[in-house]
Amino acid sequence: MADKLRLGLPKGSLQDATIALFRRAGWNIYADGRSYFPSIDDAEIECMLIRAQEMARYVDHGVLDAGLTGIDWVVESGLDVASVTSLTYAKQSRRKVRWVLAVPESSPYQKAEDLEGMIIATELVEVSKRYFAAKGVNVKVEFSWGATEVKPPMLADAIVEVTETGSSLKANHLKIIDTVMESETHLIAGKAALANPWKRKKIDQVALMLRGAIDAQAQVGLMLNVKRTDLDAVLAVLPALNSPTISQLSDPAWVAVNTILEERVARDVIPQLKAAGGAGIVEYPLNKVVL
């Protein structure tokens, strides 16, 4: 029987974003909504959908060789699994998420120390306990099965909740008074899988391509033509990832310049390139950037 990598994908809020990331990295995953075993167009990988909160446990037990989950749930589990690479993406954005301490807007609480003797509701129980213990604040941390934002002030005095934008907290009239931890998605692997040369190579391949897809999200490619006499002025404008590629055109007086830059600066750089003598400027999207 051929070797297979048993890979856990996060079921729930991260599922769609994870499948989209794999598609950009070169793998098509098909999840029909009912099966916990989505198909993938790679005969060397078997996929299973697992809640992110449980991923570290199954990777640690060896049921899965590797999986994608938030580093928050790895820390919460206390299990000794390896992080192969970080992958900064979330449900709505390409930013890290934050676990924050939040209280009702109308409350007098301004900092963690003000919550002495209070009840804190959260899914991230162990991390929250360690957070308050480190501050010397005695609180009762209760596990929340969900809808945590609606619990203050009747069912809890404060919450520790994950947020990308803070909009849900504001909608529920809560204010953030501290950040407990930042988190992002990681590709994690078990020690037994990493000790297996074939599985280690396959895990590294997946990590490289996912990382390349993540890095490409914020980058764009840029091509333009420029007269040799204007080349120095154009190169002075470019904040290149590496040195730009310069190619001779059929007209010896002209060259082509090809480079990569951050998408957010393209709107400022392109007019400067035009002013510096650039012509035929083309911006194009990237699937992967592998450094």
Disulfide bonds with the S-S distance in Angstrom:
none
